[in-house]
Amino acid sequence: MTISNNIHDRASNLYPFSGGIAGKLGDRFEAKWAVKKLFEVMLGHADSMQFEFVDPNNHGVEFWLARNGRKEWYQAKRQNTQGNWTIGRLAREGVLATALAKLSVSLDDTFHFLSTAPATELHHLTQRAASIETDVAAFLSVLSTEERASHLPEVCRHWGATETQAWPYLKRVQVVCEPEPDLDRNIAMLGGQLFRDGHNHIFSTLRESVVSQR
């Protein structure tokens, strides 16, 4: 069996992908993250995956991954020309609204923002929130002066939430910054290990296999 057929056979058994994905999965940053996460399903580290950007009810997210009965929602944006995703920019681009909508569905779900550029303000808030297991007072005590006076109030304002309400949501948000060349190398490495083939066409082959599922 050729590697192309091997990928096609294994991908076709993962999830009943619907039509319309072909127009979305090009050589884009979003598509590369989808393929990288698809490897986790193939390797048994996640249970299933669903592309959501073809569903108008899930506008704003690219896909979700199911793991141990929980959903991980993923939104990918390649870059911010200003060099950093501020909280204000994330709000204007709909990222914060999407995160809140998805995290409100289930207390076990998580939301992951993927980009080639950092989202420093949100990242610091989420890291501090995740490090606290006691109460919102302990969370507030570990914030810097700027985070307490500016960044957290801005998130609360966009979410229409109090600090007490925002803290558990921030605990379930993850910000991932990965340069696109690193993403490409990881895809090639994971694909090569999974299919025991070191060539560099893993992404295009798997992408074509996925979009062929109707």
Secondary structure, 3 states (H helix, E strand, C coil): CCHHHHHHHHHHCCCCCCCCCCCCCCCCHHHHHHHHHHHHHHCCCCCEEEECCCCHHHCCCCEEEEECCEEEEEEEECCCCCCCCCHHHHHHCCHHHHHHHHHCCCCCCEEEEEECCCCHHHHHHHHHHHCCCCCHHHHHHCCCHHHHHHHHHHHHHHHCCCHHHHHHHHCCEEEEECCHHHHHHHHHHHHHHHHCCCCCCHHHHHHHHHHCCC
